[in-house]
């Protein structure tokens, strides 16, 4: 069976990222792959979240910055970068957006000294669709 290919519109992905409060983040290092739910905010298609600096996800990201995110029905492959503490001046956008979208998590965790903001720049977005009963692979390349 031949799989039809289609282009994803950036706005489709952006709306899903904005709409969903929680995404699923996969990280890996060595022979270990882990996955977990994450609260996030976005700046366009760029996804940001905070976590403990010594967490397993940060250990894996430092070894292998290539991550995968599942948001809504979109599979996103990207590169993660550590940005520093949520209250650092350079992370003012994150702190404001995170406080608005996730006030409880912001209050509970953002002030901890060992919290860090992580930015994920998407490279590839995919989504399986069906058109007239036929499987379709929709993609958006951002490289």
N, C-alpha and C positions, 0 to 999 in steps of 0.2 A: 504494500500500500504506500502510495506516495503522500508525503506530508506537505501540505501547502504552507507557504511562508507569507507572512504579512508584517507590516511595519506597525509598531506601537507608537501612538502619539504621546509626546512628553506630558501633555495635560492629563491624560488618563492615569499615568503613574503618579503625578503630582496630587491629583485628587484622592487617590488611595492612601498615599502617605499622610496627607492632612487629615483624612477621615479616621484612620485607625489610631487608637491610643497606644496599642501594643503591637510590636513587631516580633518576629522570631529571628534571632541572630545565631548563626553557626560560625564557629572558629575552629582552627585546627593547628596542631603542631606535632611533629613526629608522626606517630601512628595513631594519634588520638584526635577524634573529632567530637566536639560538644555543641549542644544547641540549648537555647534558653529564651524565654520571653523577656522583652526589654521595653521600658517606657522610652519614648523618643520625642524629638521635635525635628523640624526640618527647616532648611534654608534653601528653597527651591527643591531640587532633587537630592541635595546633600542632606544626609541623615546624621543627627547628633544624639548622643546619649551619655549618661554618666554612670560610673561604676567605681568600685574600690580599686585602688592602684595595685593591690596585691592579689586581686581576684584571678581565678583560672582563666577567664576570658582575656584579661590584660596580659597574663603570662603568655598565652597563645598568640595574641596579636603582636606582641613584641618579637616573637620568633617568626611568625608568618602573618603579615598584615592583610593578606587576601582573605576576605570574609564573604559570607552569603547571608542575605536577609530575605525573609519571606514577609510580605506585607499585603494584606488582602489576598489576591490571587496572583500577585506578581513575585517572581523570583528575581532577586537583584544580586549581582556579583559586583564587589567593589573593593576598594583599598581603605583600610582604617589607619587613622593618624591620631596620636595622643596630643591633646591641646592644653593640658594643664588643669588646674583647679577650677571648679565651676564659678568661683567668685573672682578669678583673675580678671583684670580689666578687659583683656582681649576676648573674654568669653561672656561679655555683658549681654550680647544677643541671646546666647544659650540660656543664661540664668533667667532672663525676663520671660522668654518663651516657655521654658520648662516650668517655671513657677505658675504661669497661666494655664498650661495644659495638664500638669501633674502637681497640683499644690501640696497634696499630702506627701508625696515622695520628696518634693523639694524641701519641705519643712523637716522631714525625718533625716535626710541623708546629705543634702548639698553642703552643709556647714562642716561635715567631717573633714578633718585634715587630709585623710587618705583618699578622698574622692577625686576623680579625674574625668574630664570630658573627652569623648572620642568622636571623631568626625569620620564618616564613611562617604567617600566619593564613588558614586556608581560608575561602573564601566559597561555593564551589560544588563539589560532587563529582558526577561522572557515571560511569556504567559501562554499556556495551552488554551485554545478556544475550539469551538466546534461551529462550523458553518454548514448548514444543510446536512447535518449528520457526519461531516467529514472533519477529522482532526486538523487543526491549524496551529502552527507555531508562530506566534507573534513575537517580534524582537525589536529592541531599541538599543543600538550601539552608541555609547557615549565616549569612546576613546578619541 
